[in-house]
């Protein structure tokens, strides 16, 4: 039995951590399968994931081969059974779209040829520039149903609930991504008919007429007006089209789930893969959340999975991953856990041209952060490379292969196309083994949080479609994009994390905002914000909530209509915007509690008539206020409506004035340390620490001002992470604290990875610790202290023996 409950994946009554590796059986010779599974187990994984590409299993309509009749490596049922024989769970991903660099994203050529009506056209009736299709078109869904029927004949008997090893089923892949990245919304005749019906169900006739100056029932005029919109209704169309696409994607997902269930797939999670990272950063990832949250929240039984593609987790990117996890959690139902179904690993050499080279810490750090934030399933993608064979029917596209990457595929994977382990494999495996050694503990742990959350507004990321000729769309979206991430992430969120704050996120658009649950809110804000959200924020402050706003104070709603509810509550009036320019070096100086601070250069500042608000920052030369502190009802707001430096002390002081204090801290003078903690209902805990820099750091850890780990000063090695136990009960007793991390638990032994010149493991145990040359034993009235006699840099493995 598989349950999704309390943010956990529970199998046969036990919370589980699922560590998958993506292995594409169809890109390997069948006699290579066992070798790759052996390497997967060597890495510490307990599950296999794979796409099932429709393109290769049914290259000719009606001739479906899932048993390897045409090519031995296409025997899907044999691959799943081999994984079962190796005691590995299985995560199946049968599309119909799979991406994976496959031609047509994995959809057979004949589908496009047979159903030309499902190939989208976009703005101005231009053809789509990506191989996407109209998901809900009847002709496409008919073919998908046939594909699912064939796949389910393999899958259904092998479900975990039927005695097999399949524990999860992904529906399609990165839904909506192709249209977003190309700015080509799917505007087929069928879609526009459906969109019109959706509009007529959503709005009264009178409202519709005021929003759109054309008749929706006049098909020719309507289609022309939507594909080439006029400025007078461009903002309304942008909003409605975004909302409709959420509905459309949810409808498609529901249809796919219906097909799977029709053919027997039940009682396992259905997974939705969220796309969005780009350029090595996470700024655009919430676009995928915005597009798809209605898809995986429409009913129980769904898991959402992140698609994480940035390389090194370092001082540039670490807050991106933390926020991505927080935003996903913010829109979840209470039972839904975090997962990552494309968890980028390997060396980053995707183009096979040595154009990138990740540090060995990359997969390690991302694993540690994701587990600390509550991810229950990670799928390392791509775990093992392979080869792309040529299609039997030539398509004359330059190479006739099944994928766009040439003969070899997965150059960057930890296990290369020929099966060679890359330099990234050992460190990745080390992290997996650490997690799996105590997986029964961390599978039921949640991150501990301070009294602050980061605001998430899905509509701030509903920016995937813009008409190229609309100045109104451009103006709204440019401002939202400038304020929703970058500065708020890189300055406010980064400062919070480096100051020790552990925080989640809250969907302030769709969910209640309660002072008792979220006393303080970090709020990225643009010039545009929905009036209902502004009113919710004002009510929140009136009830005693604290807001730290970074960005701009809103002046308009999301359609560009004047809306100053929040500004009015602050008692301020926006005067204008200053921008840095050639020979104008916009500079800000501090006043009141923000002083004394050095004058700071800035590239943008929104200025105000500030009323009764207390000025904090002013523009040099004009003395106009751009940052202020103001009381609102029982609450308070600190508003930073300007770009600023990553001044840790400023943000820390501001959040403390609002009532949020970081409880888990350290005393290292150098920043670049990420730290959080997790716990379960039994009071067992882990402290998770990452040194993001390439040099060692000394620190002591404090909680509520009290020294942890017996007051020991610890050294955190360069680009290293630790997960240190506190009050963790094992078969030998309790580990009260340890500066070394657990790597294996045996019947009468515990193995640790040492991290210090001399590690200390403090135990409460009724068992006798067997003396050994590797450690000394000291007993106090309450504890048994085991002190390593090994230096971690020389030999980092320690086994403690008990009897």
ZALUM-347412 format. One record per residue (C-alpha): chain; z, y, x. Coordinates in steps of 0.2 Angstrom, whole numbers, plus 5000, padded with zeros to 4 digits. Layout:
% residues N
R  c    pz    py    px
R  A     Z     Y     X
...
This chain:
% residues 803
R  c    pz    py    px
R  A  5000  5000  5000
R  A  4995  5017  5006
R  A  5004  5033  5000
R  A  5002  5051  5003
R  A  5019  5058  5000
R  A  5031  5072  5007
R  A  5017  5077  5020
R  A  5017  5059  5027
R  A  5005  5045  5027
R  A  5015  5030  5022
R  A  5009  5012  5024
R  A  5019  4998  5017
R  A  5034  5009  5015
R  A  5034  5016  5033
R  A  5028  5033  5038
R  A  5014  5031  5051
R  A  5005  5041  5065
R  A  4987  5037  5065
R  A  4978  5039  5082
R  A  4960  5036  5080
R  A  4945  5036  5092
R  A  4928  5039  5086
R  A  4916  5025  5092
R  A  4898  5024  5085
R  A  4894  5006  5084
R  A  4876  5010  5081
R  A  4874  5019  5098
R  A  4881  5004  5108
R  A  4874  4986  5111
R  A  4884  4974  5101
R  A  4891  4966  5117
R  A  4898  4983  5122
R  A  4909  4984  5106
R  A  4924  4974  5113
R  A  4924  4984  5129
R  A  4925  5001  5120
R  A  4939  4994  5109
R  A  4949  4988  5124
R  A  4948  5006  5131
R  A  4953  5013  5115
R  A  4969  5002  5115
R  A  4971  5007  5133
R  A  4972  5025  5128
R  A  4986  5020  5115
R  A  4976  5022  5099
R  A  4979  5011  5084
R  A  4963  5015  5074
R  A  4944  5017  5075
R  A  4934  5029  5066
R  A  4915  5030  5064
R  A  4901  5038  5054
R  A  4890  5026  5045
R  A  4873  5034  5046
R  A  4861  5032  5031
R  A  4846  5037  5042
R  A  4848  5021  5053
R  A  4853  5009  5040
R  A  4840  5013  5027
R  A  4825  5021  5037
R  A  4814  5014  5023
R  A  4818  5017  5005
R  A  4826  5001  4998
R  A  4827  4992  5014
R  A  4846  4994  5018
R  A  4852  4984  5033
R  A  4871  4984  5036
R  A  4872  4966  5043
R  A  4861  4969  5059
R  A  4846  4960  5053
R  A  4834  4973  5061
R  A  4845  4978  5075
R  A  4861  4969  5081
R  A  4871  4985  5083
R  A  4869  4989  5064
R  A  4880  4975  5059
R  A  4894  4987  5051
R  A  4903  4972  5043
R  A  4905  4964  5060
R  A  4911  4979  5069
R  A  4924  4982  5056
R  A  4930  4964  5057
R  A  4930  4965  5076
R  A  4942  4980  5074
R  A  4953  4970  5063
R  A  4954  4956  5075
R  A  4960  4969  5088
R  A  4974  4975  5076
R  A  4966  4992  5073
R  A  4965  5002  5057
R  A  4948  5008  5052
R  A  4943  5025  5046
R  A  4925  5024  5038
R  A  4914  5040  5036
R  A  4898  5035  5027
R  A  4891  5053  5023
R  A  4879  5055  5016
R  A  4878  5069  5028
R  A  4887  5065  5044
R  A  4880  5078  5057
R  A  4884  5069  5073
R  A  4869  5077  5081
R  A  4858  5065  5070
R  A  4841  5070  5064
R  A  4842  5077  5047
R  A  4861  5076  5049
R  A  4860  5058  5046
R  A  4850  5058  5029
R  A  4834  5048  5029
R  A  4817  5056  5030
R  A  4811  5048  5014
R  A  4824  5057  5004
R  A  4817  5074  5008
R  A  4799  5067  5005
R  A  4803  5059  4989
R  A  4813  5074  4982
R  A  4806  5091  4988
R  A  4815  5100  4974
R  A  4831  5097  4982
R  A  4827  5107  4998
R  A  4835  5124  4996
R  A  4827  5141  4997
R  A  4838  5155  5002
R  A  4838  5174  5001
R  A  4821  5182  4997
R  A  4814  5165  4992
R  A  4814  5161  5011
R  A  4815  5142  5016
R  A  4832  5136  5022
R  A  4832  5135  5041
R  A  4843  5120  5042
R  A  4841  5102  5035
R  A  4853  5104  5021
R  A  4850  5099  5003
R  A  4856  5103  4986
R  A  4871  5092  4985
R  A  4872  5091  4966
R  A  4853  5089  4962
R  A  4851  5074  4951
R  A  4838  5066  4962
R  A  4849  5067  4978
R  A  4864  5060  4969
R  A  4854  5046  4962
R  A  4849  5041  4980
R  A  4867  5044  4986
R  A  4874  5032  4973
R  A  4862  5018  4978
R  A  4868  5021  4996
R  A  4886  5021  4992
R  A  4884  5005  4982
R  A  4877  4996  4997
R  A  4890  5003  5009
R  A  4904  4998  4997
R  A  4899  4980  4997
R  A  4905  4980  5015
R  A  4919  4992  5013
R  A  4928  4987  4997
R  A  4933  4969  5003
R  A  4939  4976  5019
R  A  4951  4989  5012
R  A  4969  4988  5018
R  A  4974  4986  5000
R  A  4963  4971  4999
R  A  4969  4963  5015
R  A  4958  4972  5027
R  A  4960  4986  5039
R  A  4951  5001  5031
R  A  4964  5015  5028
R  A  4954  5030  5024
R  A  4937  5035  5018
R  A  4928  5052  5021
R  A  4917  5060  5008
R  A  4902  5068  5016
R  A  4905  5079  5031
R  A  4907  5098  5034
R  A  4902  5102  5017
R  A  4893  5119  5016
R  A  4893  5121  5035
R  A  4874  5121  5037
R  A  4871  5135  5024
R  A  4885  5145  5031
R  A  4880  5145  5049
R  A  4862  5150  5044
R  A  4867  5162  5031
R  A  4855  5153  5019
R  A  4864  5149  5002
R  A  4857  5135  4992
R  A  4847  5144  4979
R  A  4836  5131  4971
R  A  4831  5133  4953
R  A  4844  5119  4949
R  A  4858  5129  4958
R  A  4854  5145  4950
R  A  4853  5137  4932
R  A  4871  5130  4936
R  A  4877  5146  4943
R  A  4871  5155  4927
R  A  4881  5143  4916
R  A  4896  5145  4927
R  A  4895  5164  4926
R  A  4893  5163  4907
R  A  4908  5152  4906
R  A  4918  5163  4917
R  A  4915  5180  4910
R  A  4913  5187  4892
R  A  4896  5193  4888
R  A  4901  5211  4889
R  A  4908  5209  4906
R  A  4893  5200  4912
R  A  4882  5214  4906
R  A  4892  5227  4916
R  A  4892  5216  4932
R  A  4873  5211  4932
R  A  4859  5222  4925
R  A  4848  5208  4920
R  A  4848  5194  4908
R  A  4854  5177  4915
R  A  4843  5168  4902
R  A  4827  5176  4908
R  A  4825  5163  4922
R  A  4811  5171  4932
R  A  4820  5188  4932
R  A  4837  5181  4935
R  A  4831  5170  4950
R  A  4822  5185  4958
R  A  4837  5196  4955
R  A  4849  5184  4963
R  A  4838  5179  4978
R  A  4834  5197  4981
R  A  4849  5207  4975
R  A  4850  5226  4972
R  A  4864  5236  4979
R  A  4871  5241  4962
R  A  4878  5223  4960
R  A  4878  5216  4978
R  A  4897  5216  4980
R  A  4899  5207  4963
R  A  4886  5194  4967
R  A  4894  5191  4984
R  A  4911  5188  4976
R  A  4905  5177  4962
R  A  4893  5167  4973
R  A  4908  5163  4984
R  A  4919  5157  4970
R  A  4904  5147  4962
R  A  4901  5138  4979
R  A  4919  5133  4979
R  A  4917  5126  4962
R  A  4901  5118  4967
R  A  4907  5109  4982
R  A  4922  5103  4972
R  A  4911  5095  4959
R  A  4900  5087  4973
R  A  4916  5079  4981
R  A  4922  5073  4964
R  A  4905  5065  4961
R  A  4906  5056  4978
R  A  4923  5050  4975
R  A  4917  5044  4958
R  A  4904  5034  4966
R  A  4916  5026  4979
R  A  4928  5021  4965
R  A  4915  5014  4954
R  A  4911  5002  4968
R  A  4929  4997  4971
R  A  4936  5010  4984
R  A  4953  5014  4977
R  A  4971  5016  4983
R  A  4967  5024  5000
R  A  4965  5042  5005
R  A  4949  5051  5003
R  A  4946  5063  5017
R  A  4937  5080  5017
R  A  4932  5087  5034
R  A  4934  5106  5037
R  A  4922  5114  5048
R  A  4923  5131  5056
R  A  4927  5133  5074
R  A  4914  5142  5085
R  A  4912  5150  5102
R  A  4927  5141  5109
R  A  4939  5150  5096
R  A  4946  5147  5079
R  A  4943  5164  5071
R  A  4930  5157  5059
R  A  4938  5141  5055
R  A  4947  5147  5039
R  A  4929  5150  5032
R  A  4929  5131  5030
R  A  4946  5131  5022
R  A  4941  5145  5010
R  A  4925  5135  5005
R  A  4933  5118  5003
R  A  4952  5120  4998
R  A  4947  5118  4979
R  A  4938  5102  4984
R  A  4953  5093  4992
R  A  4966  5101  4980
R  A  4958  5096  4964
R  A  4968  5080  4961
R  A  4979  5068  4971
R  A  4973  5056  4984
R  A  4964  5068  4996
R  A  4967  5072  5014
R  A  4960  5088  5022
R  A  4955  5086  5040
R  A  4952  5099  5053
R  A  4937  5100  5064
R  A  4944  5107  5081
R  A  4931  5112  5093
R  A  4938  5123  5107
R  A  4942  5117  5124
R  A  4957  5121  5134
R  A  4972  5126  5125
R  A  4978  5141  5135
R  A  4984  5159  5134
R  A  4968  5164  5126
R  A  4967  5151  5112
R  A  4984  5143  5109
R  A  4988  5154  5094
R  A  4971  5149  5086
R  A  4976  5131  5084
R  A  4994  5135  5078
R  A  4987  5147  5064
R  A  4973  5134  5059
R  A  4986  5121  5056
R  A  4997  5134  5047
R  A  4983  5140  5036
R  A  4978  5122  5031
R  A  4996  5118  5026
R  A  4997  5134  5016
R  A  4984  5128  5004
R  A  4990  5110  5003
R  A  4999  5102  4989
R  A  5017  5098  4993
R  A  5013  5080  4997
R  A  4997  5083  5008
R  A  5000  5081  5027
R  A  4989  5089  5040
R  A  4976  5078  5049
R  A  4962  5082  5061
R  A  4947  5071  5059
R  A  4936  5078  5073
R  A  4949  5081  5087
R  A  4938  5087  5102
R  A  4942  5078  5118
R  A  4933  5074  5134
R  A  4927  5086  5148
R  A  4917  5099  5137
R  A  4900  5094  5146
R  A  4891  5093  5129
R  A  4874  5098  5136
R  A  4875  5086  5151
R  A  4872  5101  5162
R  A  4889  5104  5170
R  A  4890  5120  5159
R  A  4908  5117  5155
R  A  4923  5108  5162
R  A  4939  5107  5153
R  A  4956  5105  5161
R  A  4965  5088  5160
R  A  4978  5097  5149
R  A  4966  5101  5135
R  A  4967  5086  5124
R  A  4986  5083  5129
R  A  4991  5101  5124
R  A  4981  5100  5107
R  A  4989  5083  5103
R  A  5006  5089  5106
R  A  5004  5105  5096
R  A  4996  5096  5081
R  A  5009  5083  5081
R  A  5023  5096  5082
R  A  5016  5105  5067
R  A  5015  5089  5057
R  A  4998  5081  5059
R  A  4999  5063  5054
R  A  4981  5058  5059
R  A  4971  5063  5074
R  A  4953  5057  5077
R  A  4948  5059  5095
R  A  4930  5064  5094
R  A  4919  5058  5102
R  A  4930  5045  5111
R  A  4916  5034  5117
R  A  4898  5039  5121
R  A  4882  5029  5118
R  A  4863  5029  5116
R  A  4851  5035  5103
R  A  4837  5022  5101
R  A  4820  5026  5095
R  A  4815  5025  5077
R  A  4804  5011  5072
R  A  4793  5022  5062
R  A  4787  5037  5073
R  A  4790  5054  5067
R  A  4781  5063  5081
R  A  4795  5075  5084
R  A  4795  5075  5103
R  A  4806  5059  5106
R  A  4806  5049  5090
R  A  4825  5045  5093
R  A  4838  5045  5079
R  A  4847  5060  5086
R  A  4843  5077  5094
R  A  4853  5074  5110
R  A  4840  5063  5119
R  A  4843  5045  5125
R  A  4861  5047  5130
R  A  4874  5053  5118
R  A  4892  5059  5121
R  A  4891  5065  5139
R  A  4907  5074  5137
R  A  4917  5059  5130
R  A  4932  5052  5139
R  A  4923  5035  5139
R  A  4905  5039  5144
R  A  4889  5032  5137
R  A  4889  5018  5150
R  A  4908  5015  5147
R  A  4915  5024  5162
R  A  4931  5033  5160
R  A  4931  5051  5164
R  A  4944  5062  5173
R  A  4951  5067  5156
R  A  4955  5050  5150
R  A  4972  5047  5159
R  A  4980  5063  5153
R  A  4974  5061  5136
R  A  4980  5043  5136
R  A  4997  5049  5142
R  A  4999  5060  5128
R  A  4994  5047  5115
R  A  5007  5035  5123
R  A  5021  5047  5122
R  A  5017  5050  5103
R  A  5016  5032  5099
R  A  5032  5027  5108
R  A  5042  5036  5095
R  A  5029  5037  5081
R  A  5041  5030  5068
R  A  5051  5046  5072
R  A  5038  5059  5072
R  A  5029  5052  5057
R  A  5043  5058  5046
R  A  5047  5074  5056
R  A  5043  5092  5050
R  A  5042  5108  5061
R  A  5058  5118  5060
R  A  5054  5136  5055
R  A  5061  5153  5057
R  A  5062  5165  5042
R  A  5045  5172  5044
R  A  5027  5166  5038
R  A  5010  5171  5042
R  A  5000  5177  5027
R  A  4983  5168  5022
R  A  4971  5176  5010
R  A  4957  5163  5007
R  A  4945  5177  5000
R  A  4946  5186  5017
R  A  4936  5171  5024
R  A  4924  5170  5009
R  A  4911  5178  5020
R  A  4898  5165  5022
R  A  4883  5172  5013
R  A  4877  5190  5015
R  A  4861  5197  5009
R  A  4852  5204  5025
R  A  4846  5220  5016
R  A  4863  5224  5008
R  A  4872  5239  5016
R  A  4886  5237  5004
R  A  4889  5218  5008
R  A  4888  5223  5027
R  A  4901  5237  5025
R  A  4914  5226  5016
R  A  4912  5210  5026
R  A  4911  5220  5043
R  A  4928  5228  5039
R  A  4936  5211  5033
R  A  4930  5202  5048
R  A  4937  5215  5060
R  A  4954  5214  5052
R  A  4957  5196  5046
R  A  4959  5188  5063
R  A  4956  5194  5081
R  A  4969  5208  5083
R  A  4981  5200  5070
R  A  4980  5183  5079
R  A  4978  5189  5097
R  A  4992  5202  5096
R  A  5004  5199  5082
R  A  5003  5180  5081
R  A  5003  5178  5100
R  A  5018  5190  5102
R  A  5027  5180  5088
R  A  5024  5163  5097
R  A  5028  5170  5114
R  A  5044  5177  5108
R  A  5049  5160  5101
R  A  5045  5162  5083
R  A  5041  5145  5074
R  A  5032  5150  5058
R  A  5021  5142  5044
R  A  5009  5151  5033
R  A  5009  5155  5015
R  A  4993  5157  5003
R  A  4998  5174  4996
R  A  4982  5174  4985
R  A  4985  5158  4975
R  A  5003  5153  4977
R  A  5020  5162  4973
R  A  5027  5174  4986
R  A  5046  5172  4985
R  A  5059  5181  4996
R  A  5070  5166  4995
R  A  5057  5155  5003
R  A  5048  5168  5014
R  A  5060  5182  5018
R  A  5048  5190  5030
R  A  5029  5190  5030
R  A  5016  5194  5044
R  A  5001  5201  5036
R  A  4984  5204  5043
R  A  4976  5217  5031
R  A  4959  5225  5029
R  A  4953  5240  5020
R  A  4948  5229  5006
R  A  4961  5218  4996
R  A  4962  5211  4979
R  A  4972  5222  4967
R  A  4982  5207  4961
R  A  4987  5203  4979
R  A  4992  5221  4982
R  A  5003  5220  4967
R  A  5011  5204  4972
R  A  5015  5211  4989
R  A  5023  5226  4981
R  A  5034  5215  4970
R  A  5039  5205  4985
R  A  5045  5220  4994
R  A  5054  5227  4979
R  A  5063  5210  4978
R  A  5069  5212  4996
R  A  5055  5205  5006
R  A  5049  5212  5023
R  A  5031  5214  5028
R  A  5024  5217  5045
R  A  5006  5223  5042
R  A  4993  5223  5056
R  A  4976  5230  5052
R  A  4972  5243  5039
R  A  4981  5248  5023
R  A  4969  5243  5009
R  A  4960  5257  5000
R  A  4948  5246  4989
R  A  4948  5229  4980
R  A  4936  5215  4986
R  A  4921  5223  4976
R  A  4923  5240  4984
R  A  4932  5248  4970
R  A  4946  5260  4974
R  A  4963  5251  4974
R  A  4978  5259  4982
R  A  4992  5249  4975
R  A  5000  5245  4992
R  A  4997  5262  4999
R  A  5005  5270  4984
R  A  5020  5259  4986
R  A  5022  5264  5005
R  A  5021  5282  4999
R  A  5006  5286  5011
R  A  4988  5292  5009
R  A  4974  5287  5020
R  A  4966  5302  5029
R  A  4953  5293  5039
R  A  4949  5282  5055
R  A  4948  5287  5073
R  A  4938  5276  5085
R  A  4936  5275  5104
R  A  4920  5282  5109
R  A  4910  5288  5125
R  A  4922  5301  5133
R  A  4935  5300  5119
R  A  4949  5289  5125
R  A  4959  5286  5109
R  A  4977  5285  5114
R  A  4993  5282  5105
R  A  5011  5287  5108
R  A  5028  5281  5101
R  A  5041  5289  5092
R  A  5058  5284  5084
R  A  5064  5266  5087
R  A  5047  5262  5095
R  A  5051  5274  5109
R  A  5052  5275  5123
R  A  5036  5266  5127
R  A  5021  5271  5138
R  A  5006  5279  5129
R  A  4993  5266  5125
R  A  4974  5266  5124
R  A  4967  5260  5108
R  A  4950  5257  5100
R  A  4954  5261  5082
R  A  4967  5269  5072
R  A  4969  5272  5053
R  A  4979  5288  5050
R  A  4990  5294  5036
R  A  4999  5307  5027
R  A  5015  5297  5029
R  A  5027  5305  5016
R  A  5044  5298  5019
R  A  5039  5284  5030
R  A  5046  5284  5048
R  A  5032  5287  5061
R  A  5031  5274  5075
R  A  5015  5278  5083
R  A  5004  5294  5083
R  A  4987  5298  5089
R  A  4988  5309  5105
R  A  4980  5326  5102
R  A  4981  5326  5083
R  A  4999  5320  5081
R  A  4993  5310  5065
R  A  5003  5294  5061
R  A  4995  5277  5063
R  A  5010  5266  5063
R  A  5026  5268  5052
R  A  5041  5260  5045
R  A  5045  5262  5027
R  A  5057  5256  5014
R  A  5050  5249  4997
R  A  5062  5244  4984
R  A  5075  5232  4991
R  A  5063  5228  5005
R  A  5054  5236  5020
R  A  5037  5237  5028
R  A  5032  5240  5046
R  A  5014  5245  5046
R  A  5003  5245  5062
R  A  4986  5252  5056
R  A  4979  5253  5074
R  A  4974  5242  5088
R  A  4988  5240  5100
R  A  4993  5230  5116
R  A  5001  5213  5115
R  A  5018  5221  5117
R  A  5031  5207  5114
R  A  5046  5218  5113
R  A  5038  5229  5100
R  A  5034  5215  5088
R  A  5050  5206  5092
R  A  5060  5221  5088
R  A  5050  5225  5072
R  A  5052  5207  5065
R  A  5071  5208  5069
R  A  5072  5224  5060
R  A  5064  5216  5045
R  A  5077  5202  5046
R  A  5067  5188  5055
R  A  5075  5182  5072
R  A  5069  5168  5083
R  A  5082  5155  5085
R  A  5074  5144  5098
R  A  5072  5154  5114
R  A  5071  5152  5133
R  A  5076  5163  5148
R  A  5060  5162  5158
R  A  5054  5179  5163
R  A  5036  5174  5163
R  A  5028  5172  5146
R  A  5015  5159  5143
R  A  5027  5146  5136
R  A  5024  5139  5119
R  A  5040  5131  5111
R  A  5044  5123  5094
R  A  5055  5110  5087
R  A  5054  5096  5074
R  A  5067  5086  5064
R  A  5069  5073  5051
R  A  5082  5071  5037
R  A  5093  5061  5049
R  A  5095  5075  5061
R  A  5084  5068  5074
R  A  5074  5081  5083
R  A  5062  5084  5097
R  A  5059  5100  5107
R  A  5041  5103  5111
R  A  5037  5114  5126
R  A  5020  5119  5134
R  A  5017  5128  5150
R  A  5001  5136  5147
R  A  4999  5143  5164
R  A  4994  5135  5181
R  A  5010  5138  5189
R  A  5028  5131  5188
R  A  5041  5140  5177
R  A  5060  5138  5177
R  A  5069  5140  5161
R  A  5084  5136  5151
R  A  5082  5132  5132
R  A  5094  5140  5119
R  A  5096  5138  5101
R  A  5106  5152  5092
R  A  5111  5158  5109
R  A  5119  5141  5114
R  A  5112  5132  5129
R  A  5103  5115  5126
R  A  5101  5100  5137
R  A  5118  5101  5144
R  A  5114  5119  5150
R  A  5102  5112  5163
R  A  5090  5123  5171
R  A  5073  5114  5169
R  A  5056  5116  5178
R  A  5041  5115  5168
R  A  5027  5110  5179
R  A  5010  5119  5178
R  A  4999  5115  5163
R  A  5011  5102  5157
R  A  5019  5098  5141
R  A  5035  5089  5136
R  A  5042  5082  5120
R  A  5061  5081  5123
R  A  5073  5071  5112
R  A  5089  5077  5104
R  A  5100  5065  5094
R  A  5087  5052  5093
R  A  5093  5035  5087
R  A  5086  5020  5095
R  A  5091  5001  5096
R  A  5102  5005  5111
R  A  5111  5019  5103
R  A  5108  5038  5103
R  A  5099  5049  5115
R  A  5109  5065  5113
R  A  5097  5074  5124
R  A  5085  5070  5138
R  A  5075  5081  5150
R  A  5063  5066  5152
R  A  5051  5061  5138
R  A  5051  5043  5130
R  A  5036  5033  5134
R  A  5041  5016  5128
R  A  5055  5008  5119
R  A  5059  4989  5122
R  A  5072  4977  5116
R  A  5084  4981  5131
R  A  5075  4995  5140
R  A  5069  5012  5137
R  A  5055  5019  5148
R  A  5054  5038  5152
R  A  5041  5050  5160
R  A  5051  5061  5172
R  A  5048  5079  5172
R  A  5062  5086  5184
R  A  5068  5085  5202
R  A  5082  5076  5194
R  A  5081  5071  5176
R  A  5096  5069  5165
R  A  5097  5057  5150
R  A  5113  5059  5139
R  A  5117  5043  5129
R  A  5129  5038  5116
R  A  5129  5019  5117
R  A  5140  5004  5115
R  A  5128  4994  5126
R  A  5131  4994  5145
R  A  5118  5003  5156
R  A  5113  4991  5169
R  A  5115  4999  5187
R  A  5098  5001  5196
R  A  5092  5009  5212
R  A  5082  5022  5202
R  A  5096  5030  5193
R  A  5115  5034  5194
R  A  5127  5032  5179
R  A  5141  5044  5175
R  A  5153  5042  5160
R  A  5162  5056  5151
R  A  5174  5054  5136
R  A  5159  5055  5124
R  A  5143  5052  5134
R  A  5135  5041  5147
R  A  5124  5052  5158
R  A  5110  5043  5167
R  A  5103  5054  5181
R  A  5086  5049  5189
R  A  5086  5047  5208
R  A  5067  5049  5208
R  A  5058  5066  5209
R  A  5046  5068  5195
R  A  5032  5074  5207
R  A  5033  5058  5217
R  A  5036  5045  5204
R  A  5037  5050  5186
R  A  5041  5033  5178
R  A  5059  5028  5175
R  A  5065  5012  5166
R  A  5083  5012  5160
R  A  5090  4994  5157
R  A  5104  4989  5145
R  A  5114  4974  5141
